[in-house]
Amino acid sequence: MTHTLRHLALGLIGCLFLPAAALAAPCMVITLTGTQGGPSAFQGLAGSGTLVRYGDEANDCRGVLLQFDAGRGTSMRLSQVGVTPGQLDAVFITHVHSDHVDGLADLLQLRWMQEFKRPRVDVVCAADSPATAGFVMSCAKLVAHTADAYIQSGEIAQRRAEDMARPAGGPADLVNVSTFAAIDEPRLVWSRGDVRVSAVRSAHVAGHASYRVDTPAGSVVIGGDAGNDTPAPPRASSTSAQVETLARGAQVIVHSVIHPVMGPDGGTGFPAPIFHRQSTAGDLGAMAQRSGAQHLMLTHLIPPLGADRQGPYRLPKGPISAADYEAAVRASGFAGGLTVGGDLSSVRLPARK
């Protein structure tokens, strides 16, 4: 064997015994695809959503793409990070409030029109959930009827006339709906390769669920709009005990937040029952501290940064800032990383050095 060939052979043998981390280190990126709090519209903020990308250094953390909630403008935010609707492996819905699902029809319609040759996408959510007032919250029906307006208007038929390979039933034909009974203990609801997603029931409205993604790169909890089971004070915290259980040992918590200024004593006139079903900034900081989280990402901000009102409810002392949210979180004693979320804010696990 020549000197050159000997070195080449030794190099190849050495590569075989390199640790896996050196060849392709696992990584996860959590991106807020929409941070608008509630169904209001303010300065172009997209509706609630979080993209979780998992993979390794070789594929830019893009081996598995999971979208949690799909509020208004989700497709546009995804396009800004180079993700098309057809590339998503699964969409998880925390609850069927419009500000969390308005963008789902757009996602599925785009997938049906432009990427219908891709495999079906999983839509994962809680099973039909009766509310105490007598109605039923149904994610499954939302998906089944997501294209009804396009079908009734003739658009589905017209687009199929252009390309008969598109499924006749419209976007719903390209979806696998997977529902689960939301319970108080975490349960596995989806998995693929090294990625496992668990869910737990959490209070906000009937059928609300929170999720946890576990990967070799780390774990993230998506709280949604979760609040405490006790709907109003007196109570120990505004946060969900179930979400706190789900978050133990997770590196990142993503959660909706309401600032104390919106409370009954803040002078905004914001309805107390709606305030009390959200988690406050200070209580979220305390929960993150207790659960051992390294980073807290605040999203679905009520009120939005720079806004002088939340919908029709005016802030008497003017807009609040990211520093106001941070002050409320830090007062709880949480000293970890903090993101007061704007659209496309991201956290990477592990962080780049």
Secondary structure, 3 states (H helix, E strand, C coil): CCHHHHHHHHHHHHHHCCCHHHHHCEEEEEEEEECECCCCCCCCCCCCEEEEEEEEHHHCCCCEEEEECCCCCHHHHHHHCCCCHHHCCEEECCCCCHHHHCCHHHHHHHHHHHCCCCCCEEEEEECCEECCCCCEECHHHHHHCCCHHHHHHCHHHHHHHHCCCCCCCCHHHHEEEEEECCCCCCEEEEEECCEEEEEEECECCCCCEEEEEEECCEEEEECCCCECCCCCCCCCCCCCHHHHHHHCCCCEEEEEEECHHHCCCCCCCCCHHHHHCCCEHHHHHHHHHHHCCCEEEEEEEECCCCCCEECCEECCCCCCCHHHHHHHHHCCCCCCEEEECCCCCEEEECCCC
